[in-house]
Amino acid sequence: MPATIARTERGDALVLASALAFSSAGFFTHLIPQDVWTVLFWRGIFGGLFIAGYIVWRERGAALDAVRSIGGVGLFAAACSTIATICFVNALRLTTVADVNIIYATSPFIAAALAWLWTGARERVQTLFASLLALVGVAIMVHTARLQGHIAGDLLALAMTALMATMMVVIRQHQQVSMLPASCLSAFLSALAALPMAHPATAFGPHFIWFVLFGTTQFGLGLLLLTVGTRLISATRASLIYTLEVPLACIWVWLAFAEVPSGAAFIGGAIVMVAVVGDLILGRAAVNGPA
């Protein structure tokens, strides 16, 4: 029992740390003046190098074997992650950080719905209700965003969320596949996809350090911690802990840039967070069970 508790606590801490790392995305996009494609290129390069370095360190001489073992499932997961990354960074430029992160907070519930539709896996009634309630919150935000000219950014955030949820369902159904090589591949693929429209040379200068930190501390480290932590606790628990990225992201940009969330973001976000916290409280025993 003590070993199980220690494993759970370690997983909780790693996923919490990943949420902290990922929540800094809005902070970095505010600091970097270059176009979104250049940001995507360098973020992918440094994120991929960071994860690759960890894989080489962990696997030693078997790093290439680990990469080859991902198979078709890993390639599909990498494709979902790559497209989601492109949607994510563009969404941050077209709508508020609060809207992007609150929409992403519905990912555990979208994943639950996809798992039910795809595999027939049944979720708890309260989780399905929480999913519906969270989507109502998103609908409020998207409707108001249409009136404010943010609809494109919110739709990109919603697409990113659906892609990440799809990836989580696929990985959950094929738990024998290591996510780290696929994540590393997706980082480099996002850089490759952005290259034709990027201007990499414009990044050199005083702002280049922000590209390095964005790719390593936000993207690479966040994805690595999330991957390792999720293996130690249930996927549902990991997803729920990860939603702490939402208030953290809003706090960073509010403190650094005085970006106050819109009224719709407050209302929709409150509905989403009530759904998340309510499901966590009501289903605590199930969340602490096996994945």
Backbone torsions as a table, in degrees:
resi	resn	phi	psi	omega
1	MET	NA	-47.3	177.7
2	PRO	-56.6	-37.9	179.3
3	ALA	-64.6	-39.0	179.1
4	THR	-66.1	-42.1	178.7
5	ILE	-63.1	-44.4	179.5
6	ALA	-62.2	-38.9	179.1
7	ARG	-64.3	-43.3	179.3
8	THR	-64.7	-43.9	-179.7
9	GLU	-63.5	-38.5	179.0
10	ARG	-66.3	-42.8	177.9
11	GLY	-62.8	-43.3	177.6
12	ASP	-58.1	-44.9	-177.9
13	ALA	-65.2	-40.6	-179.6
14	LEU	-66.8	-42.7	179.7
15	VAL	-68.3	-38.0	176.1
16	LEU	-62.0	-41.8	177.6
17	ALA	-64.1	-36.1	178.3
18	SER	-66.4	-39.5	177.5
19	ALA	-62.5	-39.7	177.7
20	LEU	-62.2	-43.2	-179.7
21	ALA	-66.3	-49.6	-178.1
22	PHE	-64.3	-29.9	-176.5
23	SER	-66.7	-12.1	-178.5
24	SER	-84.2	2.6	-176.7
25	ALA	-58.3	-47.9	-179.9
26	GLY	-62.0	-35.6	177.9
27	PHE	-60.7	-47.2	-178.1
28	PHE	-69.3	-39.9	-179.0
29	THR	-65.7	-25.9	176.0
30	HIS	-74.2	-30.3	-176.0
31	LEU	-83.5	-23.4	-175.2
32	ILE	-95.6	119.9	-176.4
33	PRO	-84.0	-13.6	-175.6
34	GLN	-69.1	165.2	179.6
35	ASP	-65.0	161.0	-172.4
36	VAL	-63.4	-33.3	-178.0
37	TRP	-71.4	-35.5	175.2
38	THR	-67.2	-39.1	176.2
39	VAL	-61.6	-46.0	179.0
40	LEU	-60.6	-41.0	-178.2
41	PHE	-61.4	-54.5	-175.7
42	TRP	-71.9	-33.4	176.5
43	ARG	-62.1	-42.4	178.3
44	GLY	-66.7	-41.8	-179.5
45	ILE	-61.8	-51.8	-176.2
46	PHE	-73.4	-33.5	175.3
47	GLY	-65.3	-43.8	178.4
48	GLY	-63.6	-42.3	178.5
49	LEU	-63.4	-38.1	180.0
50	PHE	-63.9	-48.6	-179.3
51	ILE	-67.8	-39.3	178.4
52	ALA	-61.2	-41.6	178.1
53	GLY	-60.7	-39.1	178.8
54	TYR	-68.0	-41.0	179.9
55	ILE	-62.5	-44.1	178.9
56	VAL	-62.4	-42.0	179.7
57	TRP	-65.8	-41.6	-176.5
58	ARG	-75.5	-42.1	-174.5
59	GLU	-87.8	-15.1	-176.8
60	ARG	56.7	-119.6	-175.6
61	GLY	-79.7	-4.1	-177.3
62	ALA	-101.9	18.9	-176.5
63	ALA	-61.8	-43.5	-179.7
64	LEU	-65.1	-37.5	177.2
65	ASP	-63.4	-38.0	179.2
66	ALA	-64.8	-38.4	178.9
67	VAL	-67.8	-43.5	-178.7
68	ARG	-67.2	-24.3	-174.5
69	SER	-76.9	-7.6	-175.6
70	ILE	-68.9	-29.7	176.4
71	GLY	63.6	-164.2	-178.2
72	GLY	-65.8	-35.2	179.7
73	VAL	-63.5	-43.9	178.5
74	GLY	-64.0	-38.8	178.4
75	LEU	-64.9	-40.3	178.1
76	PHE	-64.3	-44.1	178.3
77	ALA	-61.5	-40.1	178.7
78	ALA	-64.0	-39.7	178.9
79	ALA	-64.2	-43.7	178.0
80	CYS	-60.4	-45.1	-179.1
81	SER	-64.6	-38.7	-179.7
82	THR	-63.7	-50.5	-179.3
83	ILE	-64.8	-39.0	179.2
84	ALA	-62.4	-38.3	179.3
85	THR	-63.1	-43.4	179.3
86	ILE	-63.7	-42.9	177.6
87	CYS	-62.6	-40.4	-175.9
88	PHE	-62.4	-52.4	-176.3
89	VAL	-66.7	-38.3	176.9
90	ASN	-66.2	-36.9	178.7
91	ALA	-62.7	-38.4	-180.0
92	LEU	-63.2	-25.8	179.7
93	ARG	-87.5	-17.8	-173.6
94	LEU	-107.3	-13.1	177.4
95	THR	-144.4	-176.9	-177.6
96	THR	-79.6	155.3	176.8
97	VAL	-60.6	-37.5	179.7
98	ALA	-60.4	-46.8	-179.9
99	ASP	-60.9	-45.8	-178.5
100	VAL	-59.7	-47.2	-175.6
101	ASN	-73.9	-33.2	178.0
102	ILE	-70.0	-39.9	175.9
103	ILE	-61.9	-41.1	-179.7
104	TYR	-66.5	-22.3	179.2
105	ALA	-64.1	-14.3	178.2
106	THR	-84.2	-2.2	-174.4
107	SER	-57.5	-38.5	178.4
108	PRO	-61.2	-34.7	-176.5
109	PHE	-80.1	-35.7	174.4
110	ILE	-65.2	-38.9	177.3
111	ALA	-62.6	-39.7	179.0
112	ALA	-63.6	-41.9	179.4
113	ALA	-66.0	-42.6	179.3
114	LEU	-64.0	-40.5	179.3
115	ALA	-62.5	-39.1	179.0
116	TRP	-67.8	-43.5	-179.8
117	LEU	-69.2	-36.4	-173.3
118	TRP	-83.9	-47.2	-172.8
119	THR	-114.3	-9.0	-177.8
120	GLY	80.9	6.3	179.3
121	ALA	-65.8	128.8	-177.1
122	ARG	-93.2	132.9	176.3
123	GLU	-101.5	166.9	176.4
124	ARG	-63.0	150.2	-179.2
125	VAL	-58.8	-41.7	-178.2
126	GLN	-66.0	-29.5	177.7
127	THR	-70.4	-41.0	178.0
128	LEU	-65.8	-38.6	177.2
129	PHE	-65.9	-41.4	178.7
130	ALA	-62.9	-36.4	177.8
131	SER	-62.4	-45.5	178.7
132	LEU	-62.8	-43.2	180.0
133	LEU	-63.9	-40.8	179.0
134	ALA	-64.5	-40.1	179.1
135	LEU	-65.9	-31.7	175.0
136	VAL	-62.4	-42.5	177.5
137	GLY	-61.0	-42.5	177.9
138	VAL	-64.0	-40.4	-180.0
139	ALA	-60.5	-39.1	177.7
140	ILE	-62.3	-44.7	179.7
141	MET	-64.5	-44.3	-177.3
142	VAL	-67.6	-38.5	179.3
143	HIS	-62.9	-45.6	179.0
144	THR	-68.7	-36.1	178.8
145	ALA	-61.4	-34.2	178.6
146	ARG	-61.4	-38.9	179.8
147	LEU	-72.7	-26.7	-177.8
148	GLN	-97.3	0.7	179.2
149	GLY	83.2	16.9	-179.7
150	HIS	-101.2	6.8	-171.1
151	ILE	-59.4	-39.7	-178.3
152	ALA	-61.7	-44.7	179.8
153	GLY	-65.9	-40.7	179.8
154	ASP	-68.4	-37.0	177.7
155	LEU	-67.7	-37.1	175.7
156	LEU	-64.2	-39.7	177.7
157	ALA	-64.6	-38.5	178.4
158	LEU	-67.1	-40.0	176.8
159	ALA	-63.7	-42.4	177.4
160	MET	-59.6	-42.4	-179.6
161	THR	-63.8	-43.8	179.5
162	ALA	-63.7	-39.4	179.3
163	LEU	-66.3	-43.1	178.7
164	MET	-66.2	-37.2	177.4
165	ALA	-64.5	-41.0	177.5
166	THR	-60.9	-43.3	178.9
167	MET	-61.6	-41.3	-179.8
168	MET	-64.3	-39.9	179.4
169	VAL	-65.0	-43.9	180.0
170	VAL	-62.7	-46.6	-179.5
171	ILE	-64.4	-38.0	179.7
172	ARG	-64.7	-36.0	179.8
173	GLN	-76.9	-15.9	179.6
174	HIS	-131.1	65.3	-173.4
175	GLN	-67.6	-12.9	179.4
176	GLN	-76.0	-12.7	-179.4
177	VAL	-86.5	126.3	177.5
178	SER	-72.7	130.3	-177.4
179	MET	-81.0	-25.6	-174.2
180	LEU	-60.4	-48.2	177.2
181	PRO	-62.0	-37.0	177.9
182	ALA	-65.7	-39.3	178.2
183	SER	-65.7	-40.8	177.1
184	CYS	-61.1	-45.4	179.1
185	LEU	-61.7	-42.2	-178.5
186	SER	-64.4	-34.5	178.5
187	ALA	-63.5	-47.0	179.1
188	PHE	-68.4	-34.9	177.9
189	LEU	-65.6	-37.4	178.2
190	SER	-65.1	-36.3	176.4
191	ALA	-67.3	-41.6	179.4
192	LEU	-64.5	-40.6	179.6
193	ALA	-65.8	-33.5	-178.3
194	ALA	-81.4	-21.7	-172.6
195	LEU	-54.3	-44.5	-177.9
196	PRO	-59.6	-26.9	-178.4
197	MET	-106.4	-3.1	-177.3
198	ALA	-88.9	164.9	175.2
199	HIS	-129.1	73.6	-172.5
200	PRO	-53.8	-37.0	-176.1
201	ALA	-64.7	-25.6	-178.6
202	THR	-69.7	-13.2	-178.8
203	ALA	-77.0	-23.0	-177.2
204	PHE	-68.3	131.5	-177.9
205	GLY	142.5	-160.4	-176.1
206	PRO	-60.4	-28.0	-176.3
207	HIS	-87.2	-3.8	-173.0
208	PHE	-62.1	-31.5	-179.4
209	ILE	-61.3	-29.8	179.2
210	TRP	-69.8	-33.7	175.7
211	PHE	-64.2	-43.3	-179.7
212	VAL	-62.7	-46.7	-178.4
213	LEU	-68.9	-37.5	178.4
214	PHE	-60.8	-46.4	-177.9
215	GLY	-70.4	-38.4	-175.4
216	THR	-87.6	-54.3	-173.3
217	THR	-79.4	-33.4	-179.3
218	GLN	-89.1	-54.3	-172.9
219	PHE	-83.4	-59.4	-175.7
220	GLY	-64.5	-53.1	-178.2
221	LEU	-65.0	-42.8	-179.5
222	GLY	-60.7	-44.9	-179.5
223	LEU	-68.4	-38.2	179.2
224	LEU	-64.7	-46.9	-179.4
225	LEU	-63.8	-40.0	179.7
226	LEU	-64.2	-42.1	-179.2
227	THR	-64.8	-47.9	-179.1
228	VAL	-67.9	-41.9	-177.8
229	GLY	-66.9	-37.3	-178.1
230	THR	-65.0	-25.7	178.3
231	ARG	-70.0	-19.0	-174.8
232	LEU	-96.6	-17.7	-179.8
233	ILE	-133.4	171.4	-179.2
234	SER	-66.3	152.3	-179.9
235	ALA	-62.7	-36.4	179.0
236	THR	-64.3	-46.3	179.0
237	ARG	-62.3	-42.5	179.5
238	ALA	-61.8	-44.0	-179.9
239	SER	-62.9	-41.0	-179.2
240	LEU	-68.6	-42.0	176.8
241	ILE	-62.4	-37.9	-176.5
242	TYR	-64.7	-23.2	179.8
243	THR	-66.4	-10.3	174.0
244	LEU	-63.3	-14.5	174.8
245	GLU	-58.0	-32.3	-175.3
246	VAL	-61.3	-61.1	179.3
247	PRO	-64.3	-33.4	178.8
248	LEU	-62.5	-44.4	-179.8
249	ALA	-62.3	-42.2	179.0
250	CYS	-64.7	-37.8	180.0
251	ILE	-65.0	-44.0	-177.7
252	TRP	-60.5	-48.1	-177.1
253	VAL	-73.3	-28.5	176.1
254	TRP	-67.8	-45.2	-180.0
255	LEU	-68.3	-39.4	-174.2
256	ALA	-85.5	-36.5	-171.9
257	PHE	-127.7	4.6	178.9
258	ALA	56.9	36.1	176.5
259	GLU	-85.4	103.9	-177.8
260	VAL	-88.2	127.8	179.2
261	PRO	-58.8	147.5	178.9
262	SER	-69.2	166.1	177.9
263	GLY	-60.2	-40.3	178.8
264	ALA	-64.1	-37.7	179.0
265	ALA	-65.5	-38.2	177.2
266	PHE	-63.1	-47.8	-177.4
267	ILE	-67.1	-53.0	179.8
268	GLY	-62.1	-40.4	179.8
269	GLY	-65.1	-38.1	178.5
270	ALA	-63.2	-40.9	179.3
271	ILE	-64.4	-44.4	179.8
272	VAL	-61.9	-46.1	-176.9
273	MET	-68.5	-33.5	174.9
274	VAL	-62.8	-41.3	178.8
275	ALA	-62.3	-45.3	-177.6
276	VAL	-66.0	-51.0	-177.4
277	VAL	-66.2	-39.7	179.1
278	GLY	-61.4	-43.0	179.0
279	ASP	-66.4	-37.3	179.5
280	LEU	-64.9	-41.2	-178.2
281	ILE	-72.5	-48.3	-176.0
282	LEU	-69.1	-30.9	-178.1
283	GLY	-110.5	31.4	-174.6
284	ARG	-59.2	-41.3	-179.1
285	ALA	-63.7	-41.0	179.7
286	ALA	-69.2	-37.6	-179.6
287	VAL	-63.8	-34.5	-179.8
288	ASN	-81.1	-2.2	-179.9
289	GLY	-82.5	-173.5	-178.8
290	PRO	-68.8	153.9	-179.0
291	ALA	-67.0	NA	NA
